[in-house]
């Protein structure tokens, strides 16, 4: 017997054909006034959206079904996207009234975590980046695009640089070539929402073609990215992905910018995490961004986050920002006026992007106009300021007066959210629209007049004229007056107690009034569409305004915060000195109870006399806070902010490295100690002469002697390295205090405590000299450890201290140090004497590279003979 063919309804056949094109997306299928989901999609949607899951007949089968009203899509869509789903929106492409049979349908938009324009999905204070990564042999490419703002960025470098950028920009979705899936997860972990593209998308010819087509240029030289092949492969894949997700209106993506690695302070991913710049180590953590963000616009918040991720190395640009902050602090009236105007500016960067993508509503266009009206007064204030940088910013701002006037004369101030709601277009814009509106408004009066006339003519006092969707306009007569109905009335409907009629006059009126309402809707949509096209000509100007307002808002925020918290201007120069007087931790001081002062500290580092500060002191004394605050003060200074210190002289820093606090990476199969060593290795292999290195408790993840040995070796390496990187080294190993005797640029400091008979008071002041005690048992007591444990620990401590008194660890370390030096520099060795003689006989000024290699090979053979 032949197998029975599975039957399906015409609607489900159409659904299955469309679903087959988007197998990895959840398909919202428009049916009448609802978006429906079927099968597995329905099960997922019902679970995420908490809507009813039901069934419908599909020919010979039953299929799961879940749906919601089409006008609720802005409520439900964000929930699906935030749950990590890619959502394909399938709409009806023709009017069901004009079609017999199945309505034509198609996917009009594919919304993914990284490609979203819905305000309920986006966060106003953060970018929503889509990223793409491409791995090559020696250098890798990355690209970031925020479709909601039009920002398009590229960069390339080693995996550490790409990792740092991924940590900084936190993309909502990352595109990767299918063949590179394993390499991505091995390099950057599995914390990202990934989507895999076919390998052919990452081809150079295709990437250059799709990029030049988009920007309508012959090459990419004008953007300064022509030679960045790996980055362009990533950027090209992003434009391909937008096309595949039905995002073809990209007029607002007007340029592509390179993130120049050398222009910004190097912050590796460990430093970003350890300093808690904008992501805390726990949900309760307060980040630096939380504390310093005094911006009042969405553009300002996003700009501040970018500045924090990419601190400047260019001293001239840093000083420009400081100059503006200083000007605002000296002219508080100017600061307040600018802040007042900025507070009335909506997110014009995202609004203008909605213009380009065709997603903007009439009400949002009015918001855009009202926001742009704040630009001229801001421009005027900046123009009059006695500050060159504010004057230059004013020159770049576009007043956009023509655009504002055009919107003002076209749209009503109280325009609706949806153009279909009507009354968006102002009176006087279209004479035809005005006439149709008069007809629509006067309709009620016309019907009242007709009712009065027909009542007098027929003598039926209970006569009424009404309307419904089935029969249109009608005259209703109760059965008691049926005999009075005129001959020319036409019966339309019979009810139990009444009859409904129509007349020629009523039919003519109905056609006119219903036609008018439909025509009004068409005209309003057409006029609005023309306005949007016209606004499209101002995209570049509005984007530039958004960028400048974001920068201005940041600088106003810096000034306000400095005034509120007694921050001072740092002195920036090209020296290698770091001299902080009475420095404070910007986050911790804001968390202290009212009336409790933060204990400020001085820190001085240079490359000549005090390169490394060895900080000892007990747990909870504040060692880690001093390390972190030093890095944060430098960071704040180099993003253009004033700093929490009485004064600060900062020789420009190009890299900040931190190894602070234990952090297991068990999920990646790495122990505390392994993570610590990985971070330390990264630091030692990348330090430069302008680096700032912060090391906290290096070596504590292993045995005491191993730990001391590693800590000593790392400190010595940093001291002897040609870069002489400025270093703060906090440790429990008091034996390291001995290093100052052997290494001239290592200085001992300790965080002071006051010891009483049974207790320890933390003074939290950094003072010169080493510390001999850790007071770990006192800290255990403070934590509420049982008394038995405390007493037992004290006894064990005394016993261990007495038993190890003869084994002076410090002396052993000193002798080991001398042995290493003697074995390396012992010139009594005949072989070393011979090598020394060979080297001294060389004339370096006349030596060619080939001769140098030959001589090196000769020396190597001498050693090999031994």
Protein Blocks (a to p, Z undefined) as FASTA:
>chain_A
ZZddddddfklmmmmmmmmmmmmbccdddehjbccdehjllmmmmmmnopacddddehja
ccddddddfklmmmmmmmmmmnopacdddddfbdfklpgcjdddddfbdcdfklccbfkl
pcfkbccddddddddfkbccdddddfknopacdddddfklmmmmmmmnopabdcddfklm
mmmmmmnojmbccddddfklmcfklmmmmmmmmnopablklnopmmmmmlmmmmmmmmmm
mmmnopablklmmbccdddfklpccddfklmmmnommbcfbfkbccfklmmmmcfbfklm
mmmmmmmmmccfblklmmmmmmmmmmmmmmmmlmmmmmmmmmmpccfklmmmmmmnopac
fklmmmmmmmmmmmmmmmmmmmmpccfklmmmmmmpcfklmmmmmmmmmpcfklcfblkl
gpmbcghjamklmmmmmmmmmmmmmmmmmmmmmmmmnopakbccdddfklopaddddfkl
mmmpcfkbccfbdcfkbccdddfklmmmmmmmmmmmmmmmmmmmmmmmmmmmmmmmmmmm
mmmmmmmmmmmmmmmmmmmmmmmnopacddddfbfbdcdehiacfklmmmpcehiacddd
dddddfklmmbccdeddehilmmmmmmmmmmmmmmmmnopacddfbdcddddfbdcddeh
jaddfknopafklmmmmmmmmmmmmgcfkbccddehihklmcfklmmmmmmmmmmmmmmp
mnlpacddddfblmlmmmmmmmmkbccddddddddfkbccdekpacedddfbeklmmmmm
mnopafklmmmmmmmmmmmmmmmmmmcfklmmmmmmmmmmmmmmmmkbmklmmmmmmmmm
pcfklpcfklmmmmmmmmmmmmmmZZ
